[in-house]
Amino acid sequence: MSQFDQVSVVKQANIYFDGKVTSRTVKFADGTRKTLGIMLPGEYEFGTDQKEVMEILAGELTVQLPGSEEWISISGTGEFTVPANAKFKLKVTQVADYVCSYLDA
Amino acid sequence: MSQFDQVSVVKQANIYFDGKVTSRTVKFADGTRKTLGIMLPGEYEFGTDQKEVMEILAGELTVQLPGSEEWISISGTGEFTVPANAKFKLKVTQVADYVCSYLDA
């Protein structure tokens, strides 16, 4: 799927880490939402409220999931899931384009 | 208007200047399109194909419009129009959130 149809897009950007991580919120008719984001090279720690599925569309990064000592590397495309109310770390080495889906389960 | 409704959003980001300028394309039912973008601090030159209306939602920048020697400064919100097939320069001093509308006229 190259585009999301019949959605609403929030005009204002979500801006984190001085703009090194930014995203736009997309709302779907079924009440769910996703963010479309960009991460510039850097090291970040994020916290989740809901369960998140991170789909990497492009870029290069490593991710350390909650409770793990290991770093998983993704170059190009990839995906990982983070449970709700958790923290995860990212080291981005090449500009990353992503879609984050927020899930209730 | 805080969000765009009943639109399509292209999943893949538009990435320029090593990710310092990025945007997402939003397509409207009437066939028009806008991009929602972020510009990090830096100096940029852009070229237009269509006429563009740039609405600045947040940030701080100066812009030099085609054929002008002057720099116009925008802090917070603002708007400027660039004709088709022209070049304009921007100096962004604080992360800028923008909506660019592409017009045929």
Backbone of each chain as ProteinMPNN parsed JSONL, in Angstrom:
{"seq_chain_A": "MSQFDQVSVVKQANIYFDGKVTSRTVKFADGTRKTLGIMLPGEYEFGTDQKEVMEILAGELTVQLPGSEEWISISGTGEFTVPANAKFKLKVTQVADYVCSYLDA", "coords_chain_A": {"N_chain_A": [[0.858, -1.188, 0.0], [0.815, 1.999, -1.087], [-0.183, 4.406, -0.367], [-2.332, 6.028, 2.069], [-5.773, 6.017, 2.081], [-8.784, 8.029, 2.203], [-8.509, 9.3, 4.744], [-7.847, 11.348, 7.678], [-5.622, 14.038, 8.198], [-3.587, 15.482, 10.566], [-2.747, 18.835, 10.708], [-0.653, 20.181, 12.049], [2.702, 19.431, 12.882], [4.245, 16.781, 14.805], [6.873, 17.324, 16.904], [10.02, 16.366, 17.986], [13.047, 16.115, 19.941], [14.441, 18.519, 19.124], [13.589, 18.692, 16.51], [14.82, 16.661, 15.197], [13.517, 14.325, 15.19], [10.461, 13.917, 13.727], [6.922, 13.91, 13.107], [3.779, 13.176, 11.435], [0.356, 13.02, 12.16], [-1.981, 10.586, 11.254], [-5.348, 9.897, 10.865], [-7.698, 7.283, 10.936], [-10.803, 6.01, 9.536], [-11.844, 4.033, 11.163], [-11.189, 4.796, 13.661], [-8.634, 4.315, 14.498], [-5.126, 5.262, 14.592], [-2.15, 6.384, 12.957], [1.291, 7.35, 12.798], [3.289, 9.144, 10.529], [6.614, 9.338, 10.073], [9.885, 10.911, 10.402], [13.229, 10.243, 11.18], [16.227, 11.731, 11.97], [19.796, 11.096, 11.798], [21.031, 9.973, 14.94], [20.822, 9.39, 18.539], [18.206, 8.024, 20.348], [15.699, 7.818, 22.933], [12.567, 6.416, 23.407], [9.258, 6.435, 24.789], [6.405, 4.341, 25.179], [2.828, 4.604, 25.078], [0.607, 3.236, 24.116], [0.595, -0.039, 22.574], [2.998, -0.35, 20.002], [3.59, -0.613, 16.532], [6.315, -0.441, 14.582], [7.091, 0.401, 11.415], [9.72, 0.413, 9.276], [10.48, 2.316, 6.527], [12.552, 3.221, 5.043], [16.063, 3.8, 5.436], [18.592, 3.525, 8.048], [19.241, 1.867, 10.975], [19.649, 0.907, 14.465], [17.93, -0.92, 16.959], [16.988, -1.188, 20.359], [15.043, -3.231, 22.118], [12.531, -3.149, 24.775], [13.615, -4.58, 27.835], [15.558, -6.061, 26.68], [18.978, -6.816, 25.967], [20.11, -6.755, 23.605], [20.932, -5.335, 20.391], [19.093, -4.736, 17.534], [19.554, -4.668, 14.097], [18.447, -2.671, 11.366], [18.334, -2.176, 7.952], [17.327, -0.356, 5.305], [14.261, -1.654, 4.727], [12.048, -2.685, 7.388], [10.625, -4.022, 10.444], [9.352, -3.629, 13.739], [7.96, -4.427, 16.973], [6.687, -2.792, 19.822], [5.829, -3.129, 23.188], [3.043, -1.758, 25.144], [3.428, 1.049, 27.384], [6.259, 1.08, 27.711], [9.844, 1.398, 27.274], [12.077, 2.175, 24.636], [15.156, 2.054, 22.765], [16.831, 3.805, 20.166], [19.299, 3.887, 17.649], [20.001, 5.857, 15.116], [21.45, 5.754, 11.985], [21.308, 6.385, 9.328], [19.119, 8.607, 7.657], [15.857, 7.941, 8.606], [12.738, 6.805, 7.472], [9.515, 6.336, 8.536], [6.532, 4.427, 9.499], [4.366, 4.482, 12.143], [2.22, 2.445, 13.922], [-0.467, 2.53, 16.176], [-1.7, 0.487, 18.648], [-4.429, -1.036, 20.428], [-4.423, -3.464, 21.671]], "CA_chain_A": [[0.0, 0.0, 0.0], [1.722, 3.15, -1.19], [-0.789, 5.573, 0.266], [-3.501, 5.799, 2.918], [-6.901, 6.735, 1.485], [-9.922, 8.409, 3.052], [-8.03, 9.531, 6.101], [-7.633, 12.735, 8.072], [-4.229, 14.306, 8.571], [-3.441, 16.655, 11.431], [-1.88, 19.791, 10.017], [0.551, 20.491, 12.847], [3.66, 18.331, 13.062], [4.772, 16.402, 16.117], [8.306, 17.626, 16.811], [10.786, 15.883, 19.129], [14.504, 16.188, 19.832], [14.827, 19.689, 18.318], [13.235, 18.49, 15.096], [15.533, 15.526, 14.605], [12.451, 13.335, 14.996], [9.191, 14.615, 13.5], [5.914, 13.043, 12.488], [2.436, 13.681, 11.149], [-0.656, 12.072, 12.618], [-3.005, 10.191, 10.277], [-6.478, 9.265, 11.552], [-8.481, 6.409, 10.062], [-12.243, 6.009, 9.771], [-12.179, 3.088, 12.242], [-10.778, 5.363, 14.947], [-7.215, 4.081, 14.767], [-4.255, 6.296, 14.052], [-0.755, 6.081, 12.687], [2.092, 8.53, 12.505], [4.295, 9.029, 9.467], [7.681, 10.137, 10.666], [11.281, 10.958, 9.945], [14.249, 10.363, 12.227], [17.568, 12.025, 11.467], [20.789, 10.364, 12.554], [21.139, 10.347, 16.343], [20.425, 8.35, 19.489], [16.948, 8.431, 20.963], [14.91, 6.888, 23.73], [11.138, 6.726, 23.322], [8.36, 5.683, 25.653], [5.112, 4.054, 24.547], [1.6, 4.525, 25.887], [-0.05, 2.072, 23.526], [1.47, -0.93, 21.813], [3.368, 0.289, 18.736], [4.27, -1.356, 15.477], [7.137, 0.496, 13.815], [7.505, -0.092, 10.096], [10.759, 1.275, 8.7], [10.317, 2.346, 5.066], [13.878, 3.498, 4.481], [17.009, 4.281, 6.436], [19.483, 2.568, 8.686], [19.19, 2.081, 12.419], [19.582, -0.243, 15.357], [16.918, -0.711, 17.998], [17.06, -2.039, 21.543], [13.671, -3.349, 22.615], [12.474, -3.17, 26.242], [13.974, -5.834, 28.486], [16.574, -6.774, 25.916], [20.301, -6.206, 25.932], [20.58, -6.81, 22.22], [20.559, -4.317, 19.414], [18.677, -5.317, 16.258], [19.811, -3.663, 13.059], [17.561, -2.619, 10.197], [18.867, -1.348, 6.881], [16.302, -0.416, 4.265], [12.942, -1.808, 5.331], [11.989, -3.6, 8.518], [9.497, -3.777, 11.34], [9.433, -4.18, 15.091], [6.804, -4.122, 17.811], [7.035, -2.394, 21.186], [4.633, -3.205, 24.031], [2.568, -0.524, 25.777], [4.083, 1.481, 28.63], [7.629, 0.573, 27.714], [10.821, 2.295, 26.673], [13.0, 1.53, 23.7], [16.216, 2.941, 22.307], [17.158, 3.751, 18.744], [20.456, 4.597, 17.109], [19.749, 6.041, 13.687], [22.708, 6.108, 11.31], [20.919, 7.061, 8.078], [17.758, 9.158, 7.747], [14.848, 6.883, 8.606], [11.346, 7.128, 7.141], [8.752, 5.267, 9.215], [5.109, 4.48, 9.837], [4.123, 3.878, 13.45], [0.807, 2.133, 14.165], [-0.772, 2.452, 17.605], [-2.685, -0.575, 18.818], [-4.977, -1.13, 21.782], [-4.222, -4.795, 22.269]], "C_chain_A": [[0.895, 1.24, 0.0], [1.126, 4.422, -0.61], [-1.976, 5.158, 1.133], [-4.632, 6.651, 2.364], [-8.001, 7.009, 2.504], [-9.548, 8.534, 4.523], [-8.068, 11.03, 6.41], [-6.174, 12.886, 8.492], [-4.188, 15.576, 9.412], [-2.39, 17.566, 10.811], [-0.563, 20.001, 10.763], [1.424, 19.255, 13.036], [3.875, 18.028, 14.544], [6.285, 16.539, 16.025], [9.009, 17.212, 18.105], [12.273, 16.095, 18.871], [14.947, 17.311, 18.878], [14.573, 19.486, 16.828], [13.962, 17.337, 14.434], [14.596, 14.329, 14.418], [11.144, 14.109, 14.85], [8.198, 13.633, 12.901], [4.624, 13.792, 12.264], [1.444, 12.601, 11.55], [-1.725, 11.859, 11.549], [-4.102, 9.441, 11.037], [-7.324, 8.489, 10.551], [-9.95, 6.395, 10.493], [-12.627, 5.086, 10.927], [-11.708, 3.568, 13.61], [-9.321, 5.13, 15.289], [-6.378, 5.229, 14.199], [-2.853, 5.738, 13.828], [-0.014, 7.404, 12.63], [3.074, 8.178, 11.392], [5.44, 9.924, 9.888], [9.032, 10.011, 9.999], [12.182, 11.058, 11.171], [15.586, 10.641, 11.569], [18.576, 11.234, 12.299], [20.929, 10.899, 13.982], [20.739, 9.176, 17.217], [19.219, 8.847, 20.272], [16.4, 7.368, 21.89], [13.464, 7.353, 23.679], [10.373, 5.902, 24.347], [7.04, 5.465, 24.94], [3.982, 4.186, 25.566], [0.828, 3.288, 25.426], [1.026, 1.152, 22.95], [1.77, -0.262, 20.464], [4.01, -0.701, 17.771], [5.004, -0.337, 14.615], [7.56, -0.175, 12.512], [8.519, 0.897, 9.525], [10.661, 1.161, 7.177], [11.647, 2.55, 4.359], [14.768, 3.962, 5.614], [17.854, 3.171, 7.013], [19.519, 2.875, 10.174], [19.376, 0.775, 13.165], [18.597, 0.104, 16.46], [17.156, -1.692, 19.137], [15.662, -2.062, 22.158], [13.664, -3.479, 24.14], [12.817, -4.553, 26.799], [15.049, -6.63, 27.773], [17.913, -6.047, 26.006], [20.786, -6.066, 24.487], [20.103, -5.648, 21.372], [20.266, -5.021, 18.09], [18.929, -4.269, 15.185], [18.863, -3.812, 11.882], [18.192, -1.69, 9.178], [17.893, -1.47, 5.719], [14.938, -0.517, 4.913], [12.995, -2.806, 6.483], [10.824, -3.239, 9.402], [9.803, -4.325, 12.718], [8.25, -3.68, 15.912], [7.274, -3.808, 19.223], [5.767, -2.471, 22.031], [4.248, -1.839, 24.595], [3.383, -0.231, 27.027], [5.504, 0.956, 28.783], [8.553, 1.614, 27.103], [11.698, 1.528, 25.713], [13.979, 2.559, 23.18], [16.515, 2.723, 20.838], [18.47, 4.479, 18.484], [20.251, 4.661, 15.606], [21.037, 6.49, 13.018], [22.474, 6.687, 9.916], [19.453, 7.419, 8.168], [16.697, 8.055, 7.603], [13.451, 7.442, 8.387], [10.516, 6.001, 7.741], [7.258, 5.533, 9.281], [4.961, 3.799, 11.193], [2.624, 3.681, 13.629], [0.6, 1.941, 15.665], [-1.928, 1.491, 17.801], [-3.169, -0.634, 20.263], [-4.631, -2.443, 22.464], [-2.843, -4.919, 22.903]], "O_chain_A": [[1.629, 1.495, 0.954], [1.836, 5.402, -0.388], [-2.547, 4.082, 0.955], [-4.479, 7.861, 2.193], [-8.13, 6.321, 3.517], [-10.18, 7.956, 5.407], [-8.29, 11.86, 5.528], [-5.578, 11.975, 9.066], [-4.7, 16.619, 9.004], [-1.299, 17.131, 10.443], [0.51, 19.995, 10.16], [0.924, 18.167, 13.317], [3.71, 18.889, 15.408], [6.911, 15.932, 15.157], [8.635, 17.658, 19.19], [12.702, 16.236, 17.726], [15.725, 17.082, 17.952], [15.275, 20.053, 15.99], [13.754, 17.06, 13.253], [14.849, 13.444, 13.6], [10.763, 14.867, 15.743], [8.581, 12.649, 12.269], [4.396, 14.872, 12.808], [1.667, 11.415, 11.308], [-2.294, 12.81, 11.013], [-3.829, 8.48, 11.756], [-7.626, 8.976, 9.461], [-10.292, 6.715, 11.632], [-13.628, 5.328, 11.601], [-11.812, 2.842, 14.599], [-8.817, 5.686, 16.265], [-6.869, 6.052, 13.427], [-2.446, 4.751, 14.441], [-0.622, 8.457, 12.437], [3.608, 7.07, 11.329], [5.265, 11.132, 10.044], [9.276, 9.141, 9.163], [11.933, 11.851, 12.079], [16.032, 9.879, 10.711], [18.245, 10.755, 13.384], [20.944, 12.109, 14.207], [20.365, 8.112, 16.723], [19.221, 9.962, 20.794], [16.602, 6.172, 21.675], [13.17, 8.531, 23.882], [10.794, 4.808, 24.722], [6.602, 6.322, 24.173], [4.159, 3.915, 26.753], [0.454, 2.426, 26.221], [2.198, 1.517, 22.853], [0.876, 0.328, 19.856], [4.855, -1.512, 18.15], [4.383, 0.526, 13.994], [8.282, -1.173, 12.506], [8.21, 2.071, 9.32], [10.746, 0.07, 6.613], [11.841, 2.11, 3.226], [14.286, 4.458, 6.633], [17.838, 2.035, 6.538], [19.795, 4.004, 10.58], [19.279, -0.311, 12.594], [18.45, 1.264, 16.844], [17.479, -2.86, 18.919], [15.167, -1.048, 22.651], [14.669, -3.872, 24.734], [12.356, -5.57, 26.281], [15.412, -7.728, 28.196], [17.966, -4.822, 26.107], [21.746, -5.35, 24.201], [19.04, -5.068, 21.595], [21.081, -5.798, 17.59], [18.556, -3.107, 15.35], [18.525, -4.919, 11.461], [18.544, -0.554, 9.495], [17.662, -2.566, 5.209], [14.494, 0.419, 5.577], [13.877, -3.663, 6.539], [10.114, -2.266, 9.146], [10.441, -5.369, 12.849], [7.63, -2.664, 15.597], [8.157, -4.482, 19.755], [4.732, -1.933, 21.636], [5.027, -0.888, 24.534], [3.951, -1.131, 27.646], [5.895, 0.459, 29.839], [8.103, 2.584, 26.494], [12.026, 0.365, 25.95], [13.698, 3.758, 23.149], [16.46, 1.601, 20.335], [18.717, 5.553, 19.033], [20.319, 3.646, 14.913], [21.646, 7.479, 13.425], [23.329, 7.393, 9.381], [18.641, 6.649, 8.681], [16.658, 7.339, 6.603], [13.039, 8.412, 9.024], [10.788, 4.829, 7.481], [6.784, 6.662, 9.146], [5.39, 2.657, 11.364], [1.847, 4.629, 13.506], [1.39, 1.275, 16.334], [-2.994, 1.649, 17.207], [-2.428, -0.326, 21.197], [-4.556, -2.518, 23.691], [-2.508, -5.97, 23.45]]}, "seq_chain_B": "MSQFDQVSVVKQANIYFDGKVTSRTVKFADGTRKTLGIMLPGEYEFGTDQKEVMEILAGELTVQLPGSEEWISISGTGEFTVPANAKFKLKVTQVADYVCSYLDA", "coords_chain_B": {"N_chain_B": [[-8.403, 25.602, 10.258], [-7.64, 22.59, 11.554], [-7.048, 20.072, 10.737], [-6.794, 18.004, 7.758], [-9.417, 16.573, 6.057], [-10.785, 13.499, 4.702], [-8.795, 12.774, 2.804], [-5.994, 11.562, 0.84], [-2.89, 10.14, 1.808], [0.425, 9.976, 0.926], [2.548, 7.335, 1.611], [5.367, 7.17, 1.646], [8.02, 9.351, 2.495], [9.041, 12.619, 1.295], [12.284, 13.473, 0.825], [14.807, 15.809, 1.344], [17.969, 17.527, 1.118], [19.657, 15.87, 2.768], [17.769, 15.041, 4.646], [17.218, 17.227, 6.132], [15.24, 18.787, 5.225], [12.022, 17.689, 4.932], [9.014, 16.132, 3.717], [5.496, 15.27, 3.526], [3.172, 14.034, 1.207], [-0.082, 15.137, 0.542], [-3.122, 14.297, -0.861], [-5.968, 15.659, -2.386], [-9.563, 15.324, -2.847], [-10.391, 16.852, -4.994], [-8.339, 16.738, -6.733], [-6.194, 18.351, -6.268], [-3.071, 18.989, -4.513], [-1.143, 19.041, -1.496], [1.819, 19.612, 0.437], [2.977, 18.58, 3.607], [5.371, 19.747, 5.656], [8.688, 19.75, 7.169], [11.327, 21.853, 8.071], [14.62, 21.88, 9.031], [16.986, 23.931, 10.864], [19.007, 25.828, 8.636], [20.363, 26.687, 5.357], [18.701, 27.044, 2.344], [17.972, 26.46, -1.133], [15.239, 26.449, -3.254], [13.407, 25.199, -6.079], [10.557, 25.926, -8.069], [7.882, 24.176, -9.718], [5.143, 24.344, -10.13], [2.988, 27.113, -9.205], [3.423, 28.104, -5.843], [2.063, 28.195, -2.593], [3.252, 28.932, 0.451], [2.627, 28.161, 3.675], [3.573, 28.978, 6.806], [3.599, 27.277, 9.785], [4.824, 27.17, 12.196], [7.955, 28.177, 13.663], [11.043, 29.798, 12.602], [12.268, 31.907, 10.203], [13.891, 33.34, 7.28], [13.047, 34.557, 4.069], [13.888, 34.792, 0.64], [12.423, 36.02, -2.069], [11.852, 35.209, -5.586], [13.598, 37.301, -7.854], [13.876, 39.326, -6.086], [15.807, 41.367, -3.868], [15.51, 41.501, -1.271], [15.165, 40.184, 2.073], [12.614, 38.545, 3.691], [11.304, 38.253, 6.896], [9.94, 35.681, 8.938], [8.384, 34.799, 11.877], [7.074, 32.416, 13.882], [3.922, 32.234, 12.73], [3.107, 32.536, 9.208], [2.985, 33.511, 5.722], [3.801, 32.994, 2.297], [4.004, 33.507, -1.267], [5.117, 31.833, -4.148], [5.977, 32.175, -7.526], [5.394, 29.997, -10.415], [7.986, 27.899, -11.824], [10.315, 29.094, -10.705], [12.956, 30.27, -8.536], [13.675, 30.209, -5.064], [15.045, 31.393, -1.95], [15.783, 30.234, 1.322], [16.447, 30.895, 4.723], [16.557, 29.119, 7.485], [16.097, 29.465, 10.882], [14.944, 28.508, 13.181], [13.392, 25.391, 13.801], [11.076, 24.728, 11.298], [7.673, 24.302, 10.617], [5.537, 23.492, 8.04], [2.96, 24.052, 5.507], [2.638, 23.399, 2.176], [1.026, 24.541, -0.651], [0.121, 23.606, -3.915], [-0.464, 25.213, -6.888], [-2.294, 25.64, -9.938], [-2.724, 27.955, -11.293]], "CA_chain_B": [[-8.563, 24.173, 9.987], [-6.532, 21.917, 12.234], [-6.703, 18.835, 10.021], [-7.361, 17.819, 6.428], [-10.27, 15.381, 6.09], [-11.079, 12.78, 3.451], [-7.658, 12.934, 1.899], [-5.049, 10.45, 0.765], [-1.536, 10.529, 2.198], [1.457, 9.084, 0.394], [3.261, 6.758, 2.751], [6.796, 7.49, 1.585], [8.373, 10.761, 2.68], [9.915, 13.336, 0.37], [13.458, 13.802, 1.64], [15.762, 16.699, 0.668], [19.061, 18.074, 1.934], [20.03, 14.885, 3.807], [16.734, 14.901, 5.663], [16.994, 18.479, 6.865], [13.915, 19.202, 4.75], [11.238, 16.504, 4.584], [7.586, 16.417, 3.653], [4.545, 14.211, 3.171], [2.23, 14.517, 0.197], [-1.5, 14.948, 0.835], [-3.91, 14.465, -2.087], [-7.355, 16.009, -2.116], [-10.552, 14.746, -3.763], [-10.515, 17.698, -6.189], [-7.16, 16.566, -7.581], [-5.073, 19.193, -5.829], [-2.226, 18.366, -3.492], [-0.338, 19.88, -0.612], [2.781, 18.861, 1.229], [3.167, 18.985, 4.995], [6.813, 19.56, 5.765], [9.534, 20.243, 8.264], [12.672, 22.305, 7.684], [15.519, 22.122, 10.165], [17.821, 25.113, 10.62], [19.932, 25.703, 7.517], [20.101, 27.571, 4.216], [18.218, 26.21, 1.25], [17.374, 27.06, -2.331], [14.241, 25.572, -3.853], [12.836, 25.601, -7.358], [9.141, 25.563, -8.198], [7.307, 23.815, -11.018], [3.862, 25.047, -10.086], [2.91, 28.191, -8.222], [3.356, 27.533, -4.503], [1.751, 29.021, -1.432], [3.887, 28.353, 1.635], [2.082, 28.617, 4.948], [4.441, 28.583, 7.918], [2.761, 27.005, 10.964], [5.677, 27.409, 13.362], [9.366, 28.257, 13.314], [11.625, 31.118, 12.378], [13.036, 31.857, 8.961], [13.793, 34.457, 6.35], [12.881, 34.07, 2.696], [14.172, 35.735, -0.443], [11.574, 35.613, -3.197], [12.522, 35.378, -6.879], [13.667, 38.66, -8.402], [13.963, 40.304, -5.002], [17.053, 41.374, -3.109], [15.158, 41.588, 0.147], [14.836, 39.013, 2.868], [11.423, 38.745, 4.514], [11.403, 37.341, 8.044], [8.711, 35.125, 9.514], [8.609, 34.15, 13.164], [5.759, 31.92, 14.268], [3.151, 31.891, 11.539], [3.236, 33.461, 8.097], [2.667, 32.916, 4.425], [4.3, 33.69, 1.112], [3.663, 32.844, -2.527], [6.213, 31.791, -5.104], [5.449, 31.836, -8.851], [5.866, 28.766, -11.045], [9.276, 27.923, -12.525], [11.141, 30.129, -10.093], [13.775, 29.81, -7.425], [13.653, 31.078, -3.889], [16.002, 30.987, -0.921], [15.303, 30.257, 2.694], [17.367, 30.677, 5.842], [15.739, 28.687, 8.608], [16.868, 29.6, 12.127], [14.32, 27.595, 14.142], [12.625, 24.334, 13.115], [9.871, 25.266, 10.676], [6.59, 23.389, 10.248], [4.86, 24.217, 6.972], [2.065, 23.451, 4.527], [2.845, 23.999, 0.856], [-0.059, 24.258, -1.595], [0.558, 23.712, -5.302], [-1.588, 25.78, -7.641], [-2.099, 25.645, -11.389], [-2.84, 29.309, -11.846]], "C_chain_B": [[-7.368, 23.426, 10.578], [-6.169, 20.586, 11.594], [-7.354, 18.824, 8.645], [-8.14, 16.513, 6.439], [-10.479, 14.789, 4.703], [-10.019, 13.0, 2.379], [-6.907, 11.611, 1.787], [-3.669, 10.981, 1.148], [-0.564, 9.506, 1.636], [2.343, 8.643, 1.56], [4.725, 7.224, 2.79], [7.039, 8.995, 1.707], [9.129, 11.307, 1.478], [11.083, 13.842, 1.211], [14.454, 14.625, 0.82], [16.853, 17.106, 1.65], [19.402, 17.142, 3.1], [19.025, 14.787, 4.948], [16.479, 16.169, 6.456], [15.692, 19.136, 6.416], [13.179, 17.93, 4.322], [9.769, 16.893, 4.496], [6.795, 15.167, 3.309], [3.529, 14.807, 2.216], [0.803, 14.142, 0.567], [-2.282, 15.257, -0.441], [-5.371, 14.683, -1.731], [-8.284, 15.461, -3.203], [-10.666, 15.555, -5.056], [-9.274, 17.625, -7.088], [-5.98, 17.428, -7.197], [-4.239, 18.448, -4.779], [-1.496, 19.427, -2.686], [0.763, 18.992, -0.047], [2.834, 19.464, 2.628], [4.622, 18.719, 5.304], [7.451, 20.164, 6.995], [10.866, 20.687, 7.659], [13.481, 22.543, 8.945], [16.361, 23.357, 9.85], [18.851, 24.855, 9.511], [19.565, 26.687, 6.43], [19.783, 26.72, 3.007], [17.808, 27.05, 0.047], [16.448, 26.033, -2.948], [13.823, 26.109, -5.211], [11.389, 25.154, -7.424], [8.832, 25.093, -9.615], [5.976, 24.535, -11.157], [4.005, 26.266, -9.174], [2.751, 27.559, -6.83], [2.956, 28.583, -3.471], [2.303, 28.305, -0.207], [3.281, 28.986, 2.881], [2.989, 28.081, 6.054], [3.566, 28.467, 9.171], [3.508, 27.297, 12.253], [7.113, 27.504, 12.876], [9.821, 29.681, 13.103], [12.509, 31.026, 11.147], [12.991, 33.199, 8.252], [13.741, 33.864, 4.952], [13.206, 35.187, 1.712], [13.406, 35.245, -1.671], [12.26, 35.908, -4.527], [12.48, 36.832, -7.37], [13.783, 39.729, -7.343], [15.329, 40.221, -4.328], [16.767, 41.273, -1.618], [14.873, 40.236, 0.78], [13.658, 39.366, 3.773], [11.527, 37.779, 5.692], [10.034, 36.945, 8.561], [9.094, 34.442, 10.819], [7.245, 33.721, 13.671], [5.001, 31.513, 13.023], [3.33, 32.944, 10.449], [2.945, 32.762, 6.795], [3.341, 33.701, 3.32], [4.009, 32.844, -0.12], [4.848, 32.934, -3.475], [5.627, 31.423, -6.474], [6.011, 30.503, -9.367], [7.228, 28.984, -11.691], [10.208, 29.022, -12.021], [11.98, 29.513, -8.987], [13.641, 30.767, -6.262], [14.573, 30.497, -2.834], [15.403, 31.146, 0.46], [16.48, 30.115, 3.659], [16.5, 30.361, 7.049], [16.59, 28.745, 9.874], [16.237, 28.81, 13.279], [13.391, 26.662, 13.389], [11.287, 24.859, 12.595], [8.933, 24.147, 10.239], [5.776, 24.119, 9.187], [3.861, 23.366, 6.19], [2.326, 24.157, 3.209], [1.709, 23.563, -0.061], [0.436, 24.525, -3.005], [-0.629, 24.128, -6.156], [-1.269, 25.801, -9.133], [-2.048, 27.052, -11.958], [-1.536, 30.076, -11.724]], "O_chain_B": [[-6.23, 23.614, 10.149], [-5.107, 20.03, 11.873], [-8.329, 19.533, 8.394], [-7.597, 15.465, 6.788], [-10.368, 15.471, 3.684], [-10.306, 13.355, 1.236], [-7.155, 10.67, 2.541], [-3.327, 12.125, 0.849], [-0.722, 8.305, 1.853], [2.811, 9.449, 2.365], [5.24, 7.618, 3.837], [6.341, 9.801, 1.091], [9.773, 10.562, 0.739], [10.885, 14.555, 2.195], [14.89, 14.206, -0.252], [16.67, 17.034, 2.865], [19.432, 17.558, 4.258], [19.393, 14.484, 6.083], [15.629, 16.192, 7.346], [15.113, 19.944, 7.142], [13.651, 17.189, 3.46], [9.332, 17.86, 5.12], [7.341, 14.155, 2.868], [3.082, 15.941, 2.392], [0.509, 12.985, 0.866], [-2.133, 16.327, -1.03], [-5.934, 13.986, -0.888], [-7.856, 15.174, -4.321], [-11.003, 15.001, -6.102], [-9.168, 18.353, -8.075], [-4.884, 17.262, -7.734], [-4.655, 17.422, -4.24], [-1.27, 20.548, -3.142], [0.649, 17.767, -0.055], [2.749, 20.679, 2.809], [5.069, 17.575, 5.223], [6.86, 20.951, 7.734], [11.454, 19.982, 6.838], [13.079, 23.312, 9.819], [16.439, 23.779, 8.697], [19.478, 23.797, 9.463], [18.59, 27.429, 6.548], [20.514, 25.783, 2.685], [17.36, 28.188, 0.183], [16.829, 24.879, -3.143], [13.876, 27.313, -5.464], [11.038, 24.104, -6.885], [9.439, 25.551, -10.583], [5.711, 25.228, -12.14], [5.003, 26.425, -8.471], [2.018, 26.583, -6.674], [3.451, 29.71, -3.483], [1.869, 27.203, 0.127], [3.407, 30.189, 3.109], [3.146, 26.87, 6.208], [2.889, 29.416, 9.566], [2.906, 27.628, 13.274], [7.454, 26.983, 11.814], [9.098, 30.638, 13.382], [13.389, 30.169, 11.063], [12.179, 34.069, 8.567], [14.316, 32.809, 4.685], [12.855, 36.349, 1.915], [13.71, 34.192, -2.233], [13.147, 36.759, -4.593], [11.444, 37.493, -7.301], [13.788, 40.918, -7.661], [15.926, 39.149, -4.231], [17.657, 40.998, -0.813], [14.416, 39.294, 0.133], [13.695, 40.345, 4.517], [11.813, 36.598, 5.493], [9.104, 37.75, 8.615], [10.006, 33.616, 10.861], [6.36, 34.553, 13.869], [5.381, 30.563, 12.338], [3.663, 34.095, 10.73], [2.689, 31.558, 6.768], [3.443, 34.926, 3.39], [3.797, 31.634, -0.03], [5.495, 33.974, -3.588], [4.862, 30.464, -6.577], [6.973, 29.963, -8.82], [7.582, 30.104, -12.059], [10.801, 29.77, -12.798], [11.743, 28.383, -8.559], [13.511, 31.977, -6.445], [14.851, 29.298, -2.81], [14.625, 32.062, 0.727], [17.39, 29.317, 3.435], [15.797, 31.227, 7.569], [17.667, 28.153, 9.935], [16.921, 28.479, 14.247], [12.693, 27.073, 12.462], [10.469, 25.37, 13.361], [9.339, 23.185, 9.588], [5.364, 25.257, 9.409], [3.912, 22.136, 6.21], [2.243, 25.383, 3.133], [1.459, 22.369, -0.23], [1.087, 25.537, -3.266], [-1.672, 23.474, -6.148], [-0.116, 25.962, -9.532], [-1.406, 27.301, -12.978], [-1.458, 31.232, -12.139]]}, "name": "protein", "num_of_chains": 2, "seq": "MSQFDQVSVVKQANIYFDGKVTSRTVKFADGTRKTLGIMLPGEYEFGTDQKEVMEILAGELTVQLPGSEEWISISGTGEFTVPANAKFKLKVTQVADYVCSYLDAMSQFDQVSVVKQANIYFDGKVTSRTVKFADGTRKTLGIMLPGEYEFGTDQKEVMEILAGELTVQLPGSEEWISISGTGEFTVPANAKFKLKVTQVADYVCSYLDA"}
